[in-house]
Amino acid sequence: MKNKSYIGITFIILIFGIWAVPKIVNRLSPSSLLKFEKVTDFKFTNQDNKLINNTTLKDKVYVLEFFFTSCPTICPKMHKSMLKIEDEFYGNPNFSLISVTIDPKRDTVETLKKYAKENNSTSKNWHFLTGDKDKIYEFANKGFKLYAGENEEVEGGFEHSGLFALVDKDGFIRSRTITSGENENPLKFYDGLDAKQVQMLKEDIALLLNE
């Protein structure tokens, strides 16, 4: 009798779960995502020596990070997260990945090209960008308000966040609201070191691609 009761309860849970999942999914839509400020104008060069700017990325959804190729700390972990995102949307012409170096003196076009190849970043829509250092730092610190700077006292010589920015087809930063206890808080950027937030990011990319 106990086994039958257990099986019966399990069956009810499974049926309820199957019924409940679509209800949760149906609540997610592009309009449910928060819209923040528009990305400031930028113009940098990618690993193929091509100019990438706001116009290049018009009508595309993209994820942007700040990094540097010789980073010994968080960058390799961030890169693994970016690879998972690349795998999810590989070949989609309406999606791009943007990795902006904060060490442009060493991260030349040639260096970025080599880095992309050695780190399995094969998508033609993944742009590793370099350019004028002051403009890059202004783009990070003022444009996105994601800190990036030089610091000789830290390992690698540079500091930056491990956050990813999601940008929609019209150039606006987008994200979702997350629930913490009884509170709902805006999540402007996604933690590239957190598997749960990377999964959230993938879900939200899919929403924006259908917007």
N, CA, C and O of each residue as an XYZ file, in Angstrom:
844
protein
N       0.826     -1.206      0.000
C       0.000      0.000      0.000
C       0.862      1.259      0.000
O       0.555      2.256     -0.653
N       1.951      1.172      0.758
C       2.821      2.349      0.806
C       3.413      2.640     -0.569
O       3.500      3.795     -0.985
N       3.821      1.582     -1.272
C       4.402      1.762     -2.601
C       3.388      2.354     -3.554
O       3.715      3.232     -4.353
N       2.126      1.864     -3.470
C       1.084      2.381     -4.361
C       0.809      3.854     -4.066
O       0.634      4.665     -4.975
N       0.777      4.175     -2.784
C       0.540      5.581     -2.408
C       1.670      6.461     -2.900
O       1.436      7.567     -3.387
N       2.903      5.971     -2.775
C       4.071      6.744     -3.223
C       4.017      6.977     -4.723
O       4.271      8.077     -5.213
N       3.675      5.898     -5.448
C       3.582      6.012     -6.916
C       2.490      6.988     -7.296
O       2.637      7.777     -8.230
N       1.370      6.925     -6.547
C       0.257      7.828     -6.845
C       0.635      9.277     -6.629
O       0.316     10.139     -7.447
N       1.307      9.542     -5.541
C       1.739     10.912     -5.240
C       2.733     11.399     -6.274
O       2.659     12.537     -6.736
N       3.678     10.517     -6.640
C       4.675     10.873     -7.652
C       4.011     11.221     -8.970
O       4.395     12.178     -9.641
N       2.987     10.415     -9.341
C       2.269     10.649    -10.596
C       1.592     12.011    -10.596
O       1.620     12.738    -11.589
N       0.972     12.348     -9.441
C       0.295     13.644     -9.312
C       1.292     14.791     -9.448
O       1.021     15.791    -10.112
N       2.466     14.627     -8.799
C       3.500     15.664     -8.864
C       3.976     15.861    -10.292
O       4.153     16.989    -10.754
N       4.182     14.739    -10.990
C       4.651     14.822    -12.378
C       3.628     15.504    -13.269
O       3.974     16.358    -14.085
N       2.351     15.118    -13.107
C       1.288     15.731    -13.911
C       1.197     17.218    -13.626
O       1.065     18.032    -14.539
N       1.271     17.568    -12.330
C       1.205     18.982    -11.961
C       2.389     19.743    -12.539
O       2.247     20.864    -13.028
N       3.578     19.105    -12.472
C       4.778     19.749    -12.991
C       4.675     20.016    -14.473
O       5.035     21.094    -14.946
N       4.179     19.023    -15.216
C       4.011     19.177    -16.658
C       3.044     20.298    -16.973
O       3.237     21.061    -17.920
N       1.968     20.387    -16.140
C       0.984     21.440    -16.364
C       1.523     22.812    -15.994
O       1.210     23.813    -16.639
N       2.343     22.844    -14.939
C       2.792     24.134    -14.399
C       3.875     24.775    -15.234
O       3.915     26.001    -15.336
N       4.777     23.977    -15.850
C       5.910     24.540    -16.584
C       5.484     25.506    -17.674
O       6.044     26.599    -17.752
N       4.486     25.149    -18.550
C       4.072     26.106    -19.569
C       3.555     27.407    -18.984
O       3.725     28.470    -19.580
N       2.915     27.326    -17.801
C       2.414     28.547    -17.174
C       3.564     29.489    -16.850
O       3.456     30.700    -17.044
N       4.672     28.928    -16.353
C       5.844     29.732    -16.013
C       6.470     30.310    -17.274
O       6.792     31.497    -17.326
N       6.641     29.472    -18.284
C       7.262     29.909    -19.527
C       6.455     31.004    -20.195
O       7.018     31.952    -20.742
N       5.115     30.874    -20.152
C       4.260     31.840    -20.817
C       4.345     33.227    -20.201
O       3.993     34.219    -20.840
N       4.810     33.297    -18.960
C       4.949     34.605    -18.316
C       6.170     35.363    -18.814
O       6.286     36.569    -18.598
N       7.089     34.657    -19.485
C       8.288     35.296    -19.985
C       8.047     35.817    -21.389
O       7.613     35.079    -22.274
N       8.330     37.084    -21.582
C       8.166     37.694    -22.897
C       9.136     38.857    -22.999
O       9.617     39.350    -21.979
N       9.436     39.308    -24.228
C      10.349     40.452    -24.360
C       9.900     41.665    -23.554
O      10.728     42.392    -23.005
N       8.584     41.885    -23.485
C       8.083     43.060    -22.764
C       8.303     42.954    -21.261
O       8.247     43.957    -20.549
N       8.559     41.722    -20.773
C       8.794     41.555    -19.343
C      10.212     41.954    -18.945
O      10.506     42.104    -17.759
N      11.085     42.127    -19.923
C      12.460     42.509    -19.632
C      12.565     44.017    -19.418
O      11.885     44.797    -20.085
N      13.411     44.409    -18.496
C      13.625     45.822    -18.211
C      14.452     46.463    -19.312
O      15.296     45.810    -19.926
N      14.208     47.741    -19.558
C      14.981     48.490    -20.553
C      15.715     49.620    -19.846
O      15.107     50.448    -19.169
N      17.031     49.637    -20.015
C      17.864     50.679    -19.422
C      18.322     51.651    -20.518
O      17.682     51.751    -21.564
N      19.417     52.358    -20.280
C      19.855     53.360    -21.233
C      20.396     52.740    -22.529
O      20.722     51.555    -22.593
N      20.476     53.586    -23.544
C      21.016     53.155    -24.838
C      22.544     53.159    -24.771
O      23.144     54.014    -24.120
N      23.157     52.203    -25.446
C      24.615     52.113    -25.474
C      25.195     53.345    -26.161
O      24.733     53.731    -27.235
N      26.195     53.959    -25.555
C      26.823     55.142    -26.140
C      27.549     54.778    -27.433
O      27.899     53.619    -27.656
N      27.768     55.773    -28.271
C      28.449     55.531    -29.544
C      29.872     55.023    -29.306
O      30.577     55.501    -28.417
N      30.270     54.062    -30.106
C      31.634     53.537    -30.018
C      32.109     53.126    -31.397
O      31.317     52.943    -32.321
N      33.423     52.986    -31.513
C      34.036     52.597    -32.796
C      35.385     51.955    -32.494
O      36.366     52.646    -32.218
N      35.425     50.624    -32.549
C      36.648     49.882    -32.272
C      36.925     48.892    -33.399
O      36.096     48.700    -34.289
N      38.103     48.264    -33.351
C      38.539     47.351    -34.410
C      38.557     45.922    -33.901
O      39.024     45.656    -32.794
N      38.042     44.989    -34.721
C      37.999     43.602    -34.265
C      39.230     42.814    -34.704
O      40.150     43.366    -35.307
N      39.239     41.516    -34.395
C      40.394     40.657    -34.661
C      40.654     40.433    -36.147
O      41.720     39.949    -36.528
N      39.686     40.781    -36.982
C      39.864     40.686    -38.433
C      40.174     42.040    -39.055
O      40.102     42.223    -40.271
N      40.523     42.992    -38.174
C      40.862     44.353    -38.586
C      39.678     45.072    -39.243
O      39.856     45.915    -40.122
N      38.483     44.723    -38.803
C      37.277     45.372    -39.318
C      36.704     46.307    -38.262
O      36.745     46.016    -37.067
N      36.169     47.434    -38.722
C      35.592     48.417    -37.815
C      34.223     47.934    -37.323
O      33.358     47.565    -38.118
N      34.047     47.943    -36.019
C      32.772     47.559    -35.412
C      32.236     48.745    -34.622
O      32.948     49.316    -33.796
N      30.980     49.117    -34.871
C      30.375     50.240    -34.152
C      28.884     49.985    -33.948
O      28.395     48.882    -34.193
N      28.172     51.005    -33.502
C      26.741     50.864    -33.235
C      25.976     50.467    -34.489
O      25.049     49.660    -34.433
N      26.373     51.041    -35.620
C      25.690     50.747    -36.880
C      25.903     49.296    -37.296
O      24.986     48.640    -37.791
N      27.128     48.800    -37.090
C      27.443     47.405    -37.411
C      26.517     46.454    -36.679
O      26.110     45.425    -37.217
N      26.183     46.816    -35.429
C      25.398     45.932    -34.572
C      23.911     46.275    -34.546
O      23.150     45.708    -33.763
N      23.504     47.202    -35.404
C      22.085     47.565    -35.470
C      21.262     46.344    -35.876
O      21.653     45.584    -36.761
N      20.130     46.171    -35.225
C      19.204     45.054    -35.473
C      19.760     43.711    -35.005
O      19.239     42.659    -35.373
N      20.814     43.747    -34.196
C      21.356     42.518    -33.615
C      21.236     42.556    -32.091
O      21.384     43.610    -31.472
N      20.972     41.417    -31.510
C      21.066     41.255    -30.057
C      22.508     40.857    -29.761
O      23.067     40.006    -30.452
N      23.117     41.462    -28.742
C      24.490     41.061    -28.430
C      24.780     41.111    -26.930
O      24.140     41.827    -26.160
N      25.776     40.314    -26.562
C      26.282     40.283    -25.188
C      27.672     40.881    -25.206
O      28.491     40.528    -26.055
N      27.949     41.785    -24.273
C      29.233     42.485    -24.235
C      29.931     42.262    -22.896
O      29.300     42.274    -21.839
N      31.237     42.059    -22.965
C      32.078     41.923    -21.772
C      33.343     42.754    -21.949
O      33.702     43.122    -23.068
N      34.014     43.044    -20.841
C      35.337     43.661    -20.866
C      36.321     42.633    -20.303
O      36.038     41.970    -19.305
N      37.475     42.511    -20.954
C      38.438     41.475    -20.585
C      39.824     41.900    -21.048
O      39.980     43.003    -21.574
N      40.842     41.048    -20.866
C      42.127     41.212    -21.536
C      42.762     39.839    -21.671
O      42.568     38.975    -20.815
N      43.511     39.635    -22.732
C      43.956     38.284    -23.101
C      44.922     37.664    -22.103
O      44.980     36.440    -21.985
N      45.681     38.481    -21.385
C      46.656     37.934    -20.432
C      46.091     37.841    -19.017
O      46.838     37.589    -18.071
N      44.794     38.041    -18.860
C      44.142     38.013    -17.555
C      44.301     36.637    -16.903
O      43.905     35.627    -17.484
N      44.882     36.594    -15.695
C      45.122     35.308    -15.031
C      44.038     34.916    -14.032
O      44.132     33.858    -13.410
N      43.018     35.744    -13.868
C      42.048     35.502    -12.796
C      40.656     35.154    -13.348
O      40.382     33.986    -13.621
N      39.785     36.138    -13.512
C      38.391     35.831    -13.839
C      38.117     35.666    -15.335
O      37.116     35.053    -15.707
N      38.974     36.194    -16.191
C      38.696     36.156    -17.634
C      38.524     34.738    -18.186
O      37.593     34.508    -18.957
N      39.384     33.780    -17.824
C      39.180     32.422    -18.337
C      37.813     31.848    -17.955
O      37.198     31.135    -18.747
N      37.336     32.155    -16.740
C      36.023     31.679    -16.304
C      34.913     32.383    -17.092
O      33.928     31.756    -17.480
N      35.079     33.676    -17.321
C      34.109     34.419    -18.119
C      34.066     33.874    -19.541
O      33.000     33.765    -20.146
N      35.244     33.533    -20.064
C      35.319     33.028    -21.428
C      34.554     31.708    -21.569
O      33.900     31.472    -22.585
N      34.636     30.865    -20.567
C      33.892     29.602    -20.608
C      32.390     29.863    -20.668
O      31.653     29.157    -21.356
N      31.950     30.882    -19.941
C      30.528     31.243    -19.973
C      30.146     31.779    -21.344
O      29.074     31.464    -21.862
N      31.022     32.587    -21.929
C      30.752     33.121    -23.261
C      30.709     31.996    -24.301
O      29.918     32.048    -25.242
N      31.553     30.992    -24.129
C      31.544     29.849    -25.049
C      30.214     29.106    -24.980
O      29.709     28.641    -26.002
N      29.648     28.992    -23.791
C      28.346     28.341    -23.642
C      27.261     29.133    -24.362
O      26.356     28.564    -24.973
N      27.368     30.454    -24.278
C      26.404     31.309    -24.977
C      26.600     31.181    -26.484
O      25.631     31.108    -27.240
N      27.860     31.156    -26.915
C      28.157     30.990    -28.343
C      27.559     29.681    -28.865
O      26.942     29.655    -29.930
N      27.744     28.605    -28.113
C      27.214     27.308    -28.524
C      25.696     27.335    -28.668
O      25.138     26.730    -29.583
N      25.039     28.038    -27.761
C      23.576     28.100    -27.751
C      23.021     28.801    -28.994
O      21.977     28.411    -29.518
N      23.723     29.836    -29.464
C      23.190     30.653    -30.559
C      24.101     30.655    -31.789
O      24.046     31.560    -32.623
N      24.933     29.629    -31.879
C      25.915     29.558    -32.971
C      25.206     29.601    -34.334
O      24.242     28.878    -34.580
N      25.716     30.466    -35.198
C      25.182     30.561    -36.553
C      23.992     31.484    -36.703
O      23.533     31.716    -37.822
N      23.474     32.022    -35.595
C      22.339     32.946    -35.685
C      22.848     34.301    -36.166
O      23.628     34.945    -35.464
N      22.422     34.748    -37.353
C      22.950     36.004    -37.908
C      22.494     37.249    -37.160
O      23.022     38.339    -37.379
N      21.515     37.085    -36.280
C      20.985     38.231    -35.540
C      21.559     38.341    -34.135
O      21.069     39.113    -33.311
N      22.606     37.558    -33.871
C      23.205     37.567    -32.537
C      24.719     37.715    -32.631
O      25.355     37.148    -33.519
N      25.288     38.487    -31.699
C      26.742     38.677    -31.667
C      27.261     38.649    -30.230
O      26.526     38.905    -29.277
N      28.536     38.334    -30.109
C      29.261     38.426    -28.849
C      30.343     39.490    -29.014
O      31.014     39.547    -30.044
N      30.508     40.327    -28.001
C      31.476     41.420    -28.058
C      32.392     41.346    -26.846
O      31.925     41.430    -25.710
N      33.687     41.190    -27.076
C      34.685     41.161    -26.002
C      35.648     42.319    -26.225
O      36.415     42.323    -27.188
N      35.603     43.297    -25.332
C      36.411     44.509    -25.481
C      37.616     44.437    -24.543
O      37.446     44.321    -23.329
N      38.814     44.505    -25.086
C      40.000     44.446    -24.243
C      40.213     45.758    -23.504
O      39.951     46.837    -24.035
N      40.694     45.647    -22.263
C      41.049     46.843    -21.491
C      42.574     47.004    -21.444
O      43.106     47.828    -20.701
N      43.256     46.196    -22.254
C      44.716     46.275    -22.376
C      45.084     46.389    -23.858
O      45.756     45.514    -24.404
N      44.642     47.467    -24.501
C      44.844     47.589    -25.944
C      46.302     47.714    -26.375
O      46.636     47.431    -27.526
N      47.172     48.138    -25.453
C      48.591     48.257    -25.806
C      49.163     46.901    -26.196
O      49.913     46.795    -27.166
N      48.808     45.864    -25.439
C      49.302     44.518    -25.745
C      48.318     43.726    -26.601
O      48.723     42.877    -27.396
N      47.044     44.002    -26.439
C      46.038     43.255    -27.192
C      45.782     43.930    -28.538
O      44.777     44.612    -28.736
N      46.718     43.717    -29.445
C      46.601     44.234    -30.804
C      45.633     43.360    -31.602
O      45.153     42.339    -31.110
N      45.358     43.769    -32.819
C      44.503     42.977    -33.702
C      45.057     41.565    -33.851
O      44.315     40.585    -33.790
N      46.364     41.473    -34.047
C      47.009     40.167    -34.225
C      46.900     39.303    -32.966
O      46.657     38.099    -33.043
N      47.084     39.938    -31.812
C      46.988     39.216    -30.550
C      45.573     38.690    -30.326
O      45.386     37.555    -29.887
N      44.586     39.516    -30.629
C      43.196     39.101    -30.466
C      42.827     37.977    -31.429
O      42.073     37.070    -31.077
N      43.362     38.042    -32.638
C      43.118     36.995    -33.628
C      43.656     35.653    -33.118
O      42.987     34.624    -33.212
N      44.859     35.686    -32.584
C      45.491     34.475    -32.047
C      44.719     33.957    -30.841
O      44.514     32.751    -30.701
N      44.295     34.861    -29.978
C      43.549     34.483    -28.778
C      42.236     33.797    -29.156
O      41.881     32.765    -28.587
N      41.529     34.371    -30.106
C      40.246     33.802    -30.536
C      40.435     32.384    -31.068
O      39.654     31.485    -30.756
N      41.465     32.197    -31.864
C      41.725     30.884    -32.449
C      42.108     29.868    -31.382
O      41.624     28.736    -31.389
N      42.975     30.273    -30.470
C      43.454     29.354    -29.437
C      42.389     29.020    -28.395
O      42.499     28.018    -27.689
N      41.370     29.852    -28.301
C      40.336     29.642    -27.289
C      38.990     29.235    -27.891
O      37.936     29.422    -27.282
N      39.051     28.677    -29.094
C      37.878     28.063    -29.733
C      36.716     29.023    -29.958
O      35.553     28.618    -29.953
N      37.038     30.295    -30.154
C      36.003     31.302    -30.408
C      35.841     31.431    -31.920
O      36.378     32.349    -32.538
N      35.100     30.505    -32.498
C      35.089     30.356    -33.957
C      33.975     31.103    -34.674
O      34.013     31.248    -35.896
N      32.984     31.579    -33.930
C      31.863     32.258    -34.579
C      32.311     33.549    -35.258
O      33.054     34.342    -34.679
N      31.852     33.748    -36.486
C      32.195     34.980    -37.205
C      31.494     36.190    -36.595
O      31.817     37.335    -36.910
N      30.528     35.918    -35.715
C      29.797     36.999    -35.056
C      30.324     37.301    -33.662
O      29.695     38.032    -32.897
N      31.498     36.727    -33.329
C      32.139     37.052    -32.051
C      33.281     38.015    -32.336
O      34.283     37.642    -32.946
N      33.122     39.253    -31.892
C      34.094     40.304    -32.175
C      34.938     40.612    -30.938
O      34.414     40.986    -29.889
N      36.239     40.450    -31.081
C      37.192     40.846    -30.043
C      37.727     42.214    -30.432
O      38.388     42.363    -31.460
N      37.437     43.217    -29.600
C      37.681     44.600    -30.004
C      38.845     45.247    -29.258
O      39.064     45.011    -28.069
N      39.586     46.074    -30.006
C      40.661     46.872    -29.435
C      40.571     48.284    -30.008
O      39.853     48.525    -30.978
N      41.301     49.206    -29.401
C      41.250     50.593    -29.867
C      42.003     51.502    -28.933
O      42.884     51.061    -28.195
N      41.656     52.770    -28.964
C      42.295     53.760    -28.109
C      41.955     53.489    -26.638
O      40.787     53.322    -26.289
N      42.977     53.448    -25.784
C      42.769     53.088    -24.388
C      41.809     54.026    -23.676
O      40.917     53.566    -22.963
N      41.974     55.322    -23.853
C      41.115     56.284    -23.164
C      39.653     56.115    -23.583
O      38.743     56.226    -22.760
N      39.444     55.848    -24.865
C      38.071     55.685    -25.363
C      37.456     54.389    -24.833
O      36.266     54.340    -24.523
N      38.273     53.348    -24.731
C      37.778     52.080    -24.181
C      37.384     52.258    -22.728
O      36.324     51.791    -22.312
N      38.226     52.930    -21.946
C      37.920     53.132    -20.529
C      36.698     54.032    -20.340
O      35.905     53.826    -19.421
N      36.554     55.007    -21.193
C      35.368     55.860    -21.129
C      34.117     55.056    -21.471
O      33.065     55.215    -20.851
N      34.258     54.192    -22.470
C      33.147     53.334    -22.893
C      32.717     52.417    -21.755
O      31.522     52.216    -21.533
N      33.685     51.862    -21.036
C      33.381     50.951    -19.924
C      32.845     51.703    -18.710
O      31.776     51.377    -18.193
N      33.591     52.708    -18.258
C      33.284     53.370    -16.986
C      32.128     54.351    -17.050
O      31.379     54.498    -16.084
N      31.980     55.020    -18.183
C      30.897     55.995    -18.318
C      29.741     55.450    -19.149
O      28.572     55.686    -18.844
N      30.091     54.716    -20.209
C      29.047     54.196    -21.084
C      28.209     53.119    -20.416
O      26.980     53.184    -20.424
N      28.885     52.119    -19.833
C      28.177     51.028    -19.167
C      28.202     51.129    -17.648
O      27.437     50.458    -16.955
N      29.089     51.973    -17.145
C      29.312     52.061    -15.698
C      29.768     50.706    -15.144
O      29.393     50.300    -14.044
N      30.580     50.036    -15.936
C      31.246     48.806    -15.520
C      32.720     49.143    -15.354
O      33.393     49.485    -16.326
N      33.226     49.050    -14.125
C      34.572     49.533    -13.856
C      35.641     48.754    -14.606
O      35.619     47.525    -14.676
N      36.580     49.513    -15.164
C      37.774     48.946    -15.791
C      38.911     49.931    -15.556
O      38.737     51.136    -15.737
N      40.073     49.426    -15.155
C      41.198     50.320    -14.901
C      42.487     49.569    -14.660
O      42.484     48.360    -14.429
N      43.578     50.290    -14.714
C      44.891     49.714    -14.449
C      45.178     49.745    -12.956
O      44.818     50.696    -12.263
N      45.827     48.698    -12.471
C      46.209     48.631    -11.061
C      47.393     47.687    -10.944
O      47.236     46.469    -11.032
N      48.576     48.249    -10.746
C      49.794     47.442    -10.690
C      49.832     46.507     -9.482
O      50.616     45.559     -9.450
N      48.985     46.777     -8.495
C      49.016     45.981     -7.271
C      48.188     44.698     -7.363
O      48.290     43.835     -6.491
N      47.375     44.566     -8.406
C      46.563     43.351     -8.538
C      47.179     42.421     -9.569
O      47.924     42.860    -10.445
N      46.870     41.152     -9.463
C      47.403     40.156    -10.387
C      46.923     40.447    -11.803
O      45.724     40.581    -12.047
N      47.861     40.543    -12.723
C      47.515     40.845    -14.111
C      47.640     42.312    -14.464
O      47.772     42.662    -15.637
N      47.597     43.197    -13.432
C      47.802     44.623    -13.665
C      46.577     45.415    -14.047
O      46.663     46.625    -14.257
N      45.415     44.745    -14.142
C      44.178     45.447    -14.517
C      43.028     44.952    -13.653
O      43.034     43.823    -13.162
N      42.038     45.828    -13.479
C      40.822     45.462    -12.751
C      39.617     45.662    -13.654
O      39.548     46.629    -14.412
N      38.665     44.735    -13.566
C      37.405     44.877    -14.298
C      36.380     43.955    -13.671
O      36.727     43.060    -12.900
N      35.127     44.171    -14.001
C      34.064     43.349    -13.440
C      33.933     42.045    -14.226
O      34.472     41.902    -15.324
N      33.208     41.108    -13.641
C      32.924     39.855    -14.336
C      31.520     39.846    -14.891
O      30.932     38.781    -15.079
N      30.972     41.023    -15.159
C      29.576     41.146    -15.587
C      29.433     41.191    -17.108
O      30.301     41.694    -17.822
N      28.314     40.649    -17.575
C      27.956     40.676    -18.993
C      26.779     41.632    -19.182
O      25.853     41.657    -18.371
N      26.823     42.415    -20.259
C      25.710     43.297    -20.607
C      24.954     42.708    -21.792
O      25.562     42.235    -22.752
N      23.633     42.738    -21.719
C      22.781     42.281    -22.810
C      22.181     43.494    -23.500
O      21.599     44.362    -22.850
N      22.325     43.552    -24.823
C      21.867     44.713    -25.596
C      20.875     44.248    -26.650
O      21.105     43.243    -27.324
N      19.775     44.974    -26.794
C      18.748     44.558    -27.745
C      19.000     45.102    -29.151
O      20.004     45.775    -29.387
N      18.105     44.817    -30.068
C      18.279     45.165    -31.483
C      18.304     46.668    -31.725
O      18.808     47.135    -32.746
N      17.750     47.425    -30.768
C      17.740     48.891    -30.900
C      18.862     49.557    -30.123
O      18.926     50.784    -30.055
N      19.756     48.748    -29.529
C      20.914     49.308    -28.838
C      20.691     49.653    -27.382
O      21.492     50.386    -26.801
N      19.618     49.145    -26.766
C      19.346     49.420    -25.357
C      19.809     48.252    -24.487
O      19.681     47.089    -24.868
N      20.347     48.580    -23.319
C      20.718     47.561    -22.347
C      19.437     46.971    -21.757
O      18.540     47.705    -21.341
N      19.361     45.653    -21.727
C      18.155     44.987    -21.237
C      18.510     43.972    -20.152
O      19.630     43.463    -20.115
N      17.577     43.688    -19.295
C      17.775     42.658    -18.281
C      16.431     42.315    -17.667
O      15.386     42.723    -18.173
N      16.461     41.564    -16.575
C      15.238     41.093    -15.946
C      15.168     41.512    -14.481
O      16.123     42.050    -13.920
N      14.029     41.253    -13.889
C      13.852     41.438    -12.455
C      14.018     40.083    -11.786
O      13.496     39.082    -12.277
N      14.736     40.039    -10.675
C      14.902     38.781     -9.952
C      14.287     38.906     -8.563
O      14.261     39.986     -7.973
N      13.799     37.794     -8.060
C      13.163     37.771     -6.746
C      14.157     37.300     -5.694
O      14.798     36.260     -5.848
N      14.276     38.072     -4.635
C      15.140     37.715     -3.510
C      14.304     37.827     -2.243
O      14.044     38.927     -1.755
N      13.884     36.671     -1.712
C      12.978     36.698     -0.569
C      11.634     37.245     -1.000
O      10.991     36.706     -1.900
N      11.213     38.321     -0.353
C       9.944     38.956     -0.706
C      10.145     40.150     -1.637
O       9.181     40.806     -2.033
N      11.390     40.423     -1.979
C      11.690     41.599     -2.784
C      11.992     41.242     -4.238
O      12.535     40.175     -4.527
N      11.637     42.139     -5.135
C      11.987     42.014     -6.541
C      12.954     43.137     -6.902
O      12.657     44.312     -6.689
N      14.090     42.776     -7.439
C      15.130     43.758     -7.728
C      15.548     43.689     -9.193
O      15.595     42.607     -9.777
N      15.849     44.843     -9.786
C      16.331     44.842    -11.171
C      17.739     44.280    -11.247
O      18.596     44.623    -10.432
N      17.977     43.422    -12.219
C      19.306     42.858    -12.458
C      19.814     43.481    -13.754
O      19.506     42.995    -14.843
N      20.588     44.549    -13.638
C      20.980     45.266    -14.848
C      21.984     44.471    -15.675
O      21.897     44.445    -16.903
N      22.935     43.822    -15.006
C      23.943     43.017    -15.695
C      23.944     41.598    -15.138
O      23.480     41.352    -14.025
N      24.464     40.681    -15.921
C      24.483     39.273    -15.544
C      25.898     38.882    -15.103
O      26.883     39.252    -15.743
N      25.982     38.141    -14.022
C      27.271     37.708    -13.496
C      27.807     36.572    -14.360
O      27.251     35.473    -14.371
N      28.886     36.843    -15.080
C      29.473     35.851    -15.970
C      30.155     34.710    -15.256
O      30.594     33.750    -15.890
N      30.251     34.803    -13.930
C      30.870     33.753    -13.124
C      29.833     32.889    -12.415
O      30.181     31.957    -11.690
N      28.560     33.206    -12.628
C      27.467     32.506    -11.959
C      26.657     31.716    -12.987
O      26.043     32.300    -13.881
N      26.657     30.389    -12.859
C      25.989     29.533    -13.844
C      24.495     29.838    -13.957
O      23.935     29.792    -15.052
N      23.852     30.149    -12.836
C      22.420     30.444    -12.862
C      22.135     31.718    -13.645
O      21.179     31.779    -14.419
N      22.967     32.732    -13.442
C      22.735     33.987    -14.158
C      23.092     33.862    -15.630
O      22.486     34.528    -16.470
N      24.061     33.024    -15.956
C      24.384     32.774    -17.366
C      23.205     32.082    -18.041
O      22.897     32.367    -19.198
N      22.547     31.178    -17.329
C      21.355     30.525    -17.869
C      20.227     31.535    -18.070
O      19.529     31.500    -19.084
N      20.052     32.435    -17.102
C      19.062     33.512    -17.244
C      19.358     34.334    -18.494
O      18.457     34.687    -19.256
N      20.637     34.630    -18.686
C      21.057     35.428    -19.831
C      20.687     34.732    -21.139
O      20.173     35.370    -22.057
N      20.940     33.451    -21.227
C      20.594     32.707    -22.440
C      19.094     32.750    -22.707
O      18.664     32.894    -23.852
N      18.305     32.626    -21.651
C      16.847     32.698    -21.795
C      16.419     34.067    -22.312
O      15.543     34.167    -23.171
N      17.040     35.117    -21.788
C      16.668     36.478    -22.170
C      17.143     36.835    -23.574
O      16.495     37.613    -24.274
N      18.270     36.268    -23.983
C      18.728     36.451    -25.368
C      17.681     35.896    -26.320
O      17.317     36.539    -27.305
N      17.203     34.700    -26.015
C      16.196     34.055    -26.863
C      14.929     34.915    -26.963
O      14.324     35.012    -28.031
N      14.533     35.532    -25.853
C      13.377     36.402    -25.872
C      13.586     37.599    -26.798
O      12.714     37.937    -27.598
N      14.751     38.234    -26.682
C      15.024     39.422    -27.479
C      15.165     39.107    -28.960
O      14.823     39.931    -29.808
N      15.666     37.925    -29.271
C      15.786     37.532    -30.685
C      14.423     37.397    -31.332
O      14.297     37.515    -32.551
N      13.409     37.153    -30.530
C      12.029     37.020    -31.043
C      11.234     38.309    -30.924
O      10.056     38.354    -31.280
N      11.877     39.355    -30.423
C      11.166     40.625    -30.208
C      10.921     41.330    -31.540
O      10.336     42.413    -31.568
